[in-house]
Amino acid sequence: HSGKEWDYVKLKAVDIVSDYPHHDVLKMIDKLNCENFAPGFSGLYEWTQENNIAMFTPGGHYTKDIYEQYTKEYLVPYLRDKHVI
């Protein structure tokens, strides 16, 4: 994950270990991730809650709505920014 999705990981690290000493390492990983990886799905959690949309199917996979929103909000802009499309 990168960007605001990575913030979730960083916050969890602080929740688990209050004196987490590796923030500089997390910053370096975040920079690498932002440059090389598309954003993850976790940024859609709030969107699903606000719109009362299921995140997962009964089998545990992301729903069609999640894939559509992810593609529109994250994937296409990311690929355009990287000059892939």
N, C-alpha and C positions, 0 to 999 in steps of 0.2 A: 504494500500500500504506500501511497505517497500523499503529500498535502494534508488536507484535513482528516483523511482516513488514518494517516500516520499519527496524528495528534491523539487519536483514541489509544493507540499502542503506548505512546509516551505517558499519557495520563494513567493508564493501567499499571505501568511500571512504577509510578510514584505511589499509586494506591497500595501496591503490594509491598514495596520497600520505601518507607517514607524518606530515608536518606539515600536514595538512589544516586550513586556517584558517577554514572556514565552518560550524563547528558550531552557531553561533547561527542561521544561515539554515536548517540542517537541522531544528533544533528548531521554528522557526516553520512550516516546511512540514509537519512531523509533526503539529503542533497543528491546522493547517488540514485535513490529510488525515483525522485522527481524527474531526473534527467533520462532515466532508462526504462521506467515502467509506467503503464497506464494506471490511473487511479483505480482503487478497489471498490467493491460494492458497498462497503460499510457506510459510505456517505449517503446512501439511500435509506438508512434506518429511520431517520426523522421524517422523510418524505412518506414512507409507508405508514407511519403512525398518524401523521397529519391528514392523510387521505384515506385512512382505514383500508389499506391494501395489504393483503397477505404477502409476506416476504418469501415464504417457502411453500412448496407443495406438500401434500401428506408424505411423499417419499423423501423429503428433505432437500429437494432441489429448488433453485430460485424459480419464481413464477414467471410467466410470460410478461406480465406487467413490469416486473423488475428488469428483465432483459431489455424491454423497450425503453424504459426510462434511463437505464444505464447507458444504452447506446446513444440516446439523444442528448443526455446531459453531460456525460463524461467521455465516452469512447470516441465519438465523431469529433468533438472539439480537440481532444488530445491528438488524434491522428492528423487533423488539419494543422495543428500547431507544429507537428513534427514533419509536415509536408509529405505525408504518406498519401493523403487523398486531397 
